[in-house]
Amino acid sequence: MLPLERQQQILTWLEEEETLRVSDISVRLGVSEMTVYRDIKPLVDEQKVLKTSNGITLVPQELFPSNVCSYCYKPTKSRLSVQLIKVNQQVEQTCCAHCGLLRYQDIKADVSQIICQDFLKGTTISARMAYFLMHADINLNCCEPQVLIFDSKKQAEQFQLGFGGEIYSFEDAIKAIQNEMNGEACCQPKK
């Protein structure tokens, strides 16, 4: 089999299986691992394949432009946005924590990480470890009910003293938003 044929076969397998180990490719093709690495190099250079710690995966094709919310399709705002990193390395961005939590709930089996920014400090944090303040008396001109993210429960409580609202853990925030939304569109203010 010619190198171009092996490369096409590797791409076909990746489309079917998402990720492959170099050792598995070597066995399937009946060639050395060094030959597989030589076959993979042009695919990496052409940005068709990404090297991972365990082998290779296809370069993710963006489902949504990075400046559009993957849940409500509004423009994303970097300060409020939430990133969902999927197990296949695709990254989705939502405009706010409200949409991020709802989108996560829809695709949680496919999400390896969910990343956001602390509302006060702007530091990047894992949403799973964050505290979420809902119904604070502040208008951010985003989806309702608004959700603010804090990396510290103490800071969430201090913000709550001034602006009100309820504080939730990650899982509890998802449940609270789902209960409140009750099937309604997320971008419309409650009446």
N, C-alpha and C positions, 0 to 999 in steps of 0.2 A: 504494500500500500504506500502510495506517495505521501509526502508531508501534507500537501493540501487536502488530500482525502482524509488523512487522520485528523487534521484540524476541523474539517467539516463534521466528521463523526463526533468529535469532542463537543462541538457546539450543539449538535443534535441531542446528545446525551444530557447536556446541561439544560436544554429547553425542557426535557422530560423530567429531570431529577433535581434541578436547581443548583446542586453542588456536587462536586466530585473530588475524590482524593487522587493524588498523582499516582500512588501505588495501585489503585483500582484501575486507572486508565491504562497503566503499564501492563497489567495482567490482561485486560480486555483486548488491547491491541496487540499483545505479544511482542512488545518492544521494551527496551530498558527505560528506567525512570529518566535517565539523561536525555533520551530521545523525546520523551514526553515533555520535558522542560524546554527542549529546543522547539518543539511544536507549539507550545503554549506562548513562548516569548512574542511571536508576531501578533498573536491574539491580544496579549496584554498591551503591546505597543499601539495596536489599533483601537484600544479601549473597548474591546468586545468582551473581555474576560477580566475579572479581578482575582488577584491572589488572595487567599485567606490563610489563616493559621493551619487549617487542615487540608488545603488543596486549592480549588478554584471555584468560582461562581460567575454567572453572567453579570455583566454590568447592568444595573437596574435601569429600566426605562421609566422615566418620570411619568406617573399617571396624572399628576397635577403640576402645573408650574409652581415653583417654590414661593411665589408671591400670591398664591390663591389658596384659601382654606379648603382642605379636602373634605370638610363636612358641610359647610354652608356656602362655600364658593365666594365669600367676601375676600377682599384684599387682606393679606396678613400684615400685622404690625409687629415688628421684631421684639418690642418690649413685652408684649402680651402673648406672643405666639408660643405654641407648644409643638414639639417635634416628636413624631412617632417613628421609631426606627424598627423596621420589620426584620424578621429572621432572614429574609432573602436580601437584606441590605438596602431595600428601598426606604426612602425617607419621605414621610408625609408631614406637611405642616398645616397647623390649624391657626385661625386668627386669634384664638383666646383659649383659656383653660376650660370654659364652658364647652366649646366644640371639641377640644382635645379629649376631655373625659368621655363625652358621648361617642366620639369616633373610636376611642380606645375600647369602649364597651362593645362596639360593633365588630371589631377585628382583633380582640385581645389575644386570641390563639396565634395570630401572626405577628405580634409585637414583641420584640426582645427588650426594648427600652422606650421609656417615655420621658422626655427631657423638657424642662421649662426654666423660667427665670424667676427668682425671688422678686416680688413686687417692689420691695423697698431698696434692696441692694443691687439688683440687676445681675446677681451671680447665677450661674447655671447650676441647676439641681435636678435630681431625679424626682419625678412627680410622685413616685411610689413612696418616697420618704417625706413628702411635703405636707403642709397643712393648708387647707382651702377655706377661705372666708367667703361666704355667700351672703347676699342681701345687705352689703355695706352701703351706707348712704353716700355714694360717690358715683358719678356718671362718667364712664369711660367710653361711651358711644360704641359699645360692642354688643354682643349677644346677651340676651336676658334669660335667666337670671345671671348677673355678672358674678364671676368667680375670680378672687384674687389669690395668689399663691405666695406662701411664706415658707422659708426653710426652717424657721424656729417657731415653736408653739408660743413661746413668750412674746415674740414680736407680733404674731397674729393676734394674741390677746390684747396687747397694747394698742394695736390698730383698731381692734374691735371696740375698745373703750371709747375711742373718739368717733368712730364711724358706724358702730353697730354691726349687726349681722351675726351669723352662726359659723362656728369653726368645725371643720370636718377633716377626718383622715382621708386618704386616697379612696379607699373602697367605699367609705360612708358618703363621700362627696359624689361619687358616681350614682349611688342609690338615691341621694337627695335630689340631684338634677333630674334623674329619670322620673322620680315620683312627681316632681313639680311640672315637668314638661308634659307628662301624660299624653304623649302623641302629638303635641302641638309643634309647629315650626319654631326653630330656635331663635330666629332673628327678629321676631316680633315682640315688642314689649308686652308684658302681661296687662290685661285690662281690668 
